[in-house]
Amino acid sequence: MTVFAPFPADSTYFAVEQPFMLNLRVTDLDDLVDRLESAGIAVERNADWDSEIGRFARIHDPEGLPIELWEPAE
């Protein structure tokens, strides 16, 4: 399933200078974060991002665009 969900133009959810953000659904976010960090990839975590819909982490592509990793709540 592919979902496109635009944010409002005044959203502060990600940097205003970024035109978009990919959001990837993942399983076992903690394991994925451990593997990414073991490979030398910086991962951002912020408890404020987590909510009743799930938990989140972010990585960035080589140009600095955010890629959000989302583990849905069960």
N, C-alpha and C positions, 0 to 999 in steps of 0.2 A: 504494500500500500504506500502510495506517495501522497503527502499532504503539503500544500502550500498555504501558509498562514502568515500573512503580512502583519507586521506590528504597526501601530500608529506612528506617524511621522515624528511625534514628540516623545517617543518611547525612550526611556533611559536604560532599557534592559541590556543593550550593548552599545558600543561606541558609536556616536553619531556620524563619524566620518567613514564608518563601514557601511557599504551598500546593502549587505545582507549577512545572514548567518545560517550555515547548515546545521541541522539538528538531526542527529542519528540515534535511533532507538537501539539500546544495547541490553545485554543480559549480564549480570554479575559485574556491576560497575566497579566495585572494589578490586576485583581481580584484574580487570582491564586497566584500571589506573596503575596498579602495581606493575603490570607488564610494560605499559607505556613509559613509566618513570625508569624502570630497569633498562629500557632502551635509550635513555637519555632525553626523552621527550618531556618538556615541562607541561604539567597539568595544573589547572586552576580549580580549586574547590572553594565553595562559599556556602555556608549553612543557610544563608538567606535565599539561595536559589532553590533549595529543596522545599517541597510543598506536598499537599495531598495527592498531587498527580505523579509524584516521583522524585528521584534524586538526579542531580545534574553535576557535570564537570565540563571543563572546556580545555581544548587544545587550540593551537593556531597553525594555519598553513604557512608556507614559507613567505607569503606576502603579508602575514599578520592578520588575515581574516579569521574570525573565530569559528570553531567547529564545536558545537555543543553535543555532549554525550548525555543521553537521557535513559535512565532505567525507570520504566513506569512502576508505579506503586502496584502492589498485588491486590 
